[in-house]
Amino acid sequence: MSNNYTILITDYAWSSIEPERQILSDVGADVIVAESGDEDELISLVSNVDGILTCWKPVRECVISTASKCQIIARYGIGLDNIDVEAATKNGIIVTNVPAYCVDEVSDHAMALLLACARNIPIFNSTVKSNIWDQNIGQQMNRLRDKTLGIVGFGHIGRAIIPKAMAFGLKVKVYSPRTTQELIGKHGAEKVSFEELLKESDFITIHAPLTSETQHMFSDDEFKAMKTTAYLINTARGGIIDTSALIAALQTGEIAGAGIDVLETEPPQQDDPLLHLENVIITPHAAFISEESIMELQMTTAKCVAQVLAGQLPDSVVNPTVLERPNLRAKSVLH
């Protein structure tokens, strides 16, 4: 098959893009990869591309408006905060994601951070390796059974963590304003208000997207409302937590600690106070990673692009109103 399409990959976090190349070559598409993924470079590359695959690099209105042939922007992952979905919709471009991606990995990672916080694992490991044998170093430890886990968000990952938490004897409360108590109850949890979740939780784990509603959802007032013995876990998006407020809460003991996989600025600066606090565990945005999840991500994202180029409706369309627009570029998907 002669290759009639060009697909741009803005960035990726794995060693090879051969799965994408193979899937896209089957529908006559060549792949080009940005060197830096910076906005100026993307603008220089997108004028003749038929699709964009993006991991973390921002795909904003200025890039989208220049991509005059682009039919689809496909996100490697679940969250869409790096894509201007509104601009894509206005320009008749389908946007897709992988909604069921890394559910096992992220829910496992959140539980791992919770357990590491609760059992002082990092500080015990560090001090023993420094020839200090002392069981009383670190935060006070309490039994997990009958403690309360508060979950913010009730998507695939938020739901997946419930049975894992309950296996340790944790009681589970959920804040998800658009989800019914009936549905949450079917999963063995209780729906509560945000205020109640802050007040009653011994651990809080965040599994919500970053939106205008959730930006800095956790700031000074929220930390003051939490138990001083509570831990905050975040494997969602760094911007959901006000970093300055978190640092202050950790330094003053407003909360006991935090386990975070995502930061507002990644990677952090060397002088970031978070890096020097003993009551915070930080991992490098790695919750999504496993050999199985990465391969699944590459193939599923590329498949969405291939479907559009082949005139098919992709498996996941996050902006379905685009299908009703007269300027829809992938018109063949409607036939």
N, C-alpha and C positions, 0 to 999 in steps of 0.2 A: 504494500500500500504506500502510495506517495504521501509524504507528510504535508498537509495543507494548513495546519494550525501551529501556533506557538504559545507555549505556556510558560509563565514566569514564576519561579519560586523565589520569594523574597528572602527567606532564611529557613534553616532547619537545624535540629539539635542532635542529629544522628550521623553515623559514619558514611552512609551510602544512600543515594536516591535512585538506585537501580529499580526497586519495585515501582516507583512512580514512572520512571522512563518506560518500563515495559508496558504497564497498563495504558499509558497515554499514547505510546507508539502504535498500539493496536487500533486506535481510532484516528491515526494519521497526525499525531501531534509531536512536535519537537519540544524539548525542555531547555530553557535557559535559566541560569542561576545568578542572582545578584551577588556582587562581591561583598559589599558592605550592608546593603539593604537600607541605606540612608535615604531620606526622602528625595533628595536631589537626584540620586542615582535611579530610584524607582521611576521618577518622572521622565527621565531620559530613556527608560527602557519600555514603558508600557504602551506607547502609542500604537504599536502593531500587534500586541498580544491578544489572544482570544480568551485567556483565563489566567487567574492569579491564584497561587497557593501560598499561604502565609502562616507562619508560626507565631512569632512575637513582634515582628516589625510593624509599625503603624502603617495602615493603608487608609489615608485620610482623603478628604474631598479633593485636594489639589492633585493627588495621584489618580483618583477615580475619574475626575473630569478629563484627564489627559488620555485615559485608556478608552479611546473612542470605539474600539472593536470588541472590548472585553464583554464576554457573556456571563462569566461566573467568577466570583471570588470565594475560594474554599479555605476555611480555617482549619489548620491542623490542631484540633482540640475542641473544647466545649465553649469557653468564654469568647465573647465577641467585642471586648472593650478596645481592641486594637484596630477594629474595622469601623469605618463610618457607614453603618448599615443604611442610615437614612439617605445619604448621598448615593449609595449604590442603587437603592430602590428608585430614587428620582431619575437615575440614568438608565434604568431598565436592566440592571444587572442582578442576577440571582446570587444570593449569599447562602453558603452551606456551612455546617459544622459537623462534628462527630459527637452527638449527644450522649452516647453510651460509652464513650471512651474512658479508659483507665479507672473505671468504677472500683474494681477490686484494689488496684494499686493505691489510689488516693485514700480510700476508706481504711486500708491497712496502715498507710503512713500516718494518718490522723490518730489511729489507735496506738501506733508505735510511739508517737510524740507524747500522747496522753500518758502512756505507761512509763516512758522515760522520765517525764516530769514527776509523776506520782511516786516513783521509786528512786529518784535521785541518781539515775543510772550514769549520766555523763560525769557528774562531779565525783561519784565513787570511783569510776574508771580512771579519771584523771589523777585523783589523789593516790590511789593504790600504785599507779605507775610512777608516781613521784615519791614512792617509799613512805607513804603516810597510810597507816592502817587504822581508820577511825570511822566507826559506824554512825557517829553523831554529826558528821559534817553535812551541810546542806539543809534543805527545808525539812520541817517536821513531816513525817510520813504517817498516813492514816490508811486504814483498810478501805479498799475500793467498794466492796460489797455494800449495797444500800446507799451509796452516794448517788448524786444526781448529775447526769450529763444533759446539758442543754444543747440542742442542735439548731443552728440558724440556717434555714433553707431546707427544702424537702424534695430536691431533685433526686436523680439516680444515686448520687454519692451519699447524700443525706439519708436516704432510705437504707442504703447498704450498710451503713455503720451501726444501725440499730441492733441487729442480731449479734454483731460482734461485741458491742457494749454490754448487751444483756447477758452474754455468756460470762462476763466478769461480775455479774450481779449488780450492774448499774441500773438505776431507774432513769428513764429517758423522757425528756420534755422537748417539745418542738415549737419553735416560732416560725410560722409560715402563714402570713395573713391571707393568702389566696387559696389555702388548702383547708378542706373541711376536717372537723374532728373525727368524723366517721372514717375518712381515709387514713388519717394518722393513727386512729385507734386500731385499725386493721393490722397495723404494723407493730402493735404493742406499746405505742407511745401515747403521750398526752399533749394536746395542743394547748399552748399558753400564750399570754401576751409577752411582748418583749420585756416589759418591766418585771413581770413575774420570773421570766427566764433568767434575767440578770440577778435578781434577788435570791433565787433558790438554787442555782446551779453550783456544783462544786467544780465542774469542768464545763467549758463552753467550746464547741467546735463549729467553725464557720464553713458552710457549704452553699454559699449564695454567689450569684454573679456580681461583678462590679458594675453598678449603674449609678445614675444620679441619686437614686434613693438610698443606695448602700454605701456611697462614698463617705468615708470617715464615720461609718455607723457606730464604731467603737471609739469614743473620745473621752474627754475628762469626766463628763457626767456619768457615762456608762461605767467607767472603771470605779468611780465612787459608789455606784449602786451595787457592784459585785461584792461577794464575800472576800474578806482579806485572805482567806485560805484557798481561793479559787484560782484555777489555771485557764488560760485562753489558748486555744489551738487554732491555727489558721493555715489551711492548705488550699485556700480559694484564690484570693487576690489581695495583694499587699495594701491597695488603696482602701480596703474596707476598714482598716485600722489606721487611726491617726498616730503616726509613729512617735511624734513628740509626746503625745499624751500617754502612749504605752511606756515609753522610757521613764516618764515621771512616775507612773503607777508602779512600775517595777522597782524604781529607786526608793520610793517612799513606803513600799509595802502595802499599797492599796489593793494589790492582788499578789498572790504568792509567786506566780511565774507564768511563763508562756512557752509554747512550742510552735515555731513558725517556719513554714517552708517558702513563704512568699513575702517580698518586701516592696515598699513603695518605690525604692530605687534599687535596681539590680544590675550588677553586683553592688554591694554597699561600699562606701568609702572606708578606708582603713581606720579613720578616726570616728566612725559611727559608734556612739555609746552603746548601742545594742550588742556589739561584738565583745564588750568588756563586762557584761553583766552575768553573774553566775546563775541567776534565776531565769535565764532564757536559753532555750535550745534553738539553734538555727540550722536548717538544711538548705541546700542551694537550688530551690525550685525543682526538686527531684522527685516529688511524690508521684508523678505520673509514670515514672520510668520502670519498665521491665522489658525484657527481650520480646515477650509476647505482645505487650501493649504498643510498643513502637512499630512493630511490623503491621499490626492491626490498624494503627493510625495512618501510616503511609498508604496502605492499600485502600482504606475506606475513603480517605480524602481524595486520592487520585481517581477513585471510581466515580465520585460525584462529578468531577470535571469531565471524565470520559462519557458519563451518561448524558450530560448537557450537549457535548460535541456530537454525540450520536443521535441527538434529537429526542432523548428520553428525559422524563422528569427525574431529578436526582432524589436519592433516598431522604435527604434532610434539607428542607428549604426553610431558613429562619425568617425570611421576609416574604411570606406567601402573597402579600398584596401586589408584589411586583408582577405576578402572573396575570393580573388584570389590567396592567398598564399598556396603553397603545404603543409605547416605545420599548416594550420588552424585546431584548435583542435575541434571546433564544426562543424565537417564536415556534420553532419546530417541536419544542417539548409539549406544546398544547395539542398536537395532532395525534 
